[in-house]
Each structure stands twice: as C-alpha cells, then as structure tokens.
Amino acid sequence: MRAGAIRLLCAAALCVAATNAFAQDANVVAAGTQSAVQLDTPIKAAAPLKVRPIFGDLAELDPNAVLDQQQKPKLTERISGVLSKAMSLLGTPYRWGGESTEGFDCSGLVGYVYRSVLGMELPRVSRQMATTGEAVERSALVPGDLVFFGKRGRVSHVGIYVGEGRFLHAPSRGKDVRVDSLASGYWSGRYMQGRRVAM
C-alpha cells in the first residue's frame, strides 16, 4: 500500500475517533440536568437540546402575565370616565363655593366630577368627604382615588389622584384647576390621607 493511501486511512480513522469523542461529550452536556449520564447513546441530529434553568422553563412563561403581576390595577371604565371628565376641566377658574364649569372650589370640583360621571353624591365639603369610602395608603393610590390635605389634623382641601404622584384640584382664589405633585412643593407637606370611593 502506498504511503499516501496509508496517510489517508489514518486521517479517516482519526476523524471517526474525533467524531465519536465529540458525540460522547455532547451526550454529557445534553444529559447534564439528568440524574444519570449515558455515554453510549448517539446524538440524533434532529433532536434539539433542552436545558431547563433552575427557576423553570423560561420559554413556557407568558411575559404578559409577568408584566401584569407587576403593574398596578387596571383602570375600570368608571374611573377612566372620572379621569377624562376631570382632565377636561383643566383651566377652569377657582370660585369659592363654585360647583359648575363657571368656577369650582376644591370640593365643588370633586363633587361635580363624581356626580356627572357616576351619579354619585359626595358630601359637599372636603372634611366630610374624608370620611367616605375606604382609606388607602399613599403608596397604594391609584387614579381616581381622592387625596386630602390639611394641617394640625384638620382636612381643608381635596383633589383627585391622576397617577404618577400627581393630583388634579382647584387650588385657591386666583388659580385655575390644575395638576400638582404629591412628592414635592406646597402640597407634599400637607398631605393627610387617600380615600377610595369608587372603582
């Protein structure tokens, strides 16, 4: 046999040996999460490797379901109506005792919105409104909740929470209906409580 043919046969033998070794190594990887490792089982080219992570098969998770668990409660149609009505009143002038689109005071604005959208009659003044519905922690506020302000334990102002740490209200004489922050400024230091009167 010629030297060239011998070299060719040797190369082929080495190639087969390397292929078998690779197949065995791959079997180890494929069986890594199982209790036993089988080195003599050949790999099927069409069979994809399945590796399950410690926390379960991520491919089986619904990303939308995960996101929903992290989000705050979705707005109901009723509360969406409350927010739409409230935002449509931005820029309406403040008027002491006002309960119409010609002018509002703080409780007149809130009462008007809830009456117009939900047919709900709330107490006329903020101090009495603060006894309706259920108390809500500041960190758990959702759009549509009522937020109350005052000092020395006495409620004197009310607004409608609109989300992202902001609320809509009729501030005071000379100022129009607007949105302000709960996190900073004048109102942050006077915040007293939140109430949920409708969902």
N, C-alpha and C positions, 0 to 999 in steps of 0.2 A: 504494500500500500504506500502510496506516495506521501511525502511529508505534509504536503498541502492538504490532502484529504484527512490525514490524522489530526492536523490542527483544526480543521472544520468540525470533525466529530467531537473533539474536546470542547470546542466553543459551544456546540449544541448542548453537550452534556452539562456544561456549567450554566447555560441559560435555563435548562429544565430545573436544575437544582435550585437556582436563584428564584425561579417562579414558585416552586413548592415552598421554599422558605418564606417568601412573601405571603403566600396564601395562608400559611400557618400563623404568621404574625398578624395578619388581618383577622383571622378567626379569634385570636386573643383579644383584639380590640373590639370586635363585634360582640363577643361574649363577656366583655368586661363587667357588665352590670348583672350577670347571671351568677348563680352560686357555683357552677362548675364550668371549666374551660375545656372545650373539646378541640384538640389539635389535629385530629384526623378527619374532620368534616370539611370537605372542599367548599369554597365560596361559590355561590351562584351569582353570576354577573348581574342578573336582573333584580336580585333582592337588595333593596336599599337598607343601609344600616339604620337601626332605630336606637337612639340613645335617649333615655329618659332622665331629665335633670332631677335633682334632689327634691324640688318643690312641685313635681308633677310635670306632665307633658305640656309645655307652653304652647304647642301647636293646637292643643284642644281648648285653650282658653279663648273666650269671646272678649276681645278688647273693649267692646262697647259695654259689656256687663261690668267690667272692671272700672271703667270710667264712671258709670252710673253710681257705683258704690262710693265714689269719691266726691260726687257732686252734691250740692245742696238740693232740697226738694224742688221738683219742677213746679213752675207756676201753674196754678189752675186757671181755667178760663175766667172765673170770677175775679181773681186777683189781677190777671192781665188786664181786665176791664178797668179795675180800680186804678192801676198804674197809668193806663192810657188816658183816662179822664183827668187824673191828677196832673200829668205832664202837659196836657192841653191847656192847663190854667196858668202855666208859667207866664210871668209878666203882668198878671192881674194885680191891680193896686191893693195895698193894705187899707182896710177900713175898719175901725173899731165897731164891733157888733155886726159886721157885714157877713151875709150868708148867701150872696149871689155873685154872679160874674161881674157886677159893677164894683165889687170890692169884698174882701174877706178879712176877718181876723183869723187867728190860728185854728181855733176850734170850729169856727164857721166854715173854713175851707175843708177840714176833715169831714165834718158832718155832711156838707154838700156833696162831696165825692161819694161817700158811702151810701147816702140816700139816693143819689142819682143812678148809681150803677147797681147797687144791691137791694135797694128799697129798705135799707136798714136805718133805723132812727137811733142815733147815738145821743148820749147826754149833751147838752148844749155847751158846757164849759169843760176845759181840759182837766180840771181837778176831779170832776165826776167821771169823765171818760177813762181816767186812770184806774177806775175800779171795775171796768167791764172786761170781758174776755178772760184770757189766761195770761199769767206772767211769762215772759220769755227772757232768758239770759241774753246779755248783749252779744255774746259770741255766737248765739243761735238765731239771731234775727234773720228773717227772710223778707223779700219785697212784699209790701202790703201791710206789714206789722206797723203798729202805732208806736211812736217813741215820744217820751215825756221828759220835760226839763223843768228845773226849778232850783231853789236853794233853801238851805236850812230845813229840808224835809217837806217842803211845800211845792206841789206841782203848779206851774204857772204857764206852761207852753206845751204844744203838741205838734207833731208832724207825721208824715207818712214815710216809712223807710222804703227806699227805692233800690237798694243793693249797693255793693262795693263801698260800704261805710258811709253812704250818703243818705240824706233825707230831704223831702220836699216840704216846704212850710210857708206860711205867711208871717214874716219875721216881726215887723213892728211898723209904726207910723213912718211914712216916707219911703218905705221899701216895698218892692213888689214880691209876689210869690216867686220863690227861687229854690234852688237846691244848695245845701250846705253839707259840710263834713262833720261826722261824729268824732273823727280821730284828732282833729286839731281846731284851733280857733276858739271863739267865744262859747260855742255850744258844747264842745267836748267836756269842759269843766262843769257844765250844768246838767249833764245827762243824769237822769234818775232811774228810768225803767223802760222796758218794752212790753207791749201787750199785743196779743193776737186775738182779734175779734172776728175774723172770717178767713176761711181757706177754700 
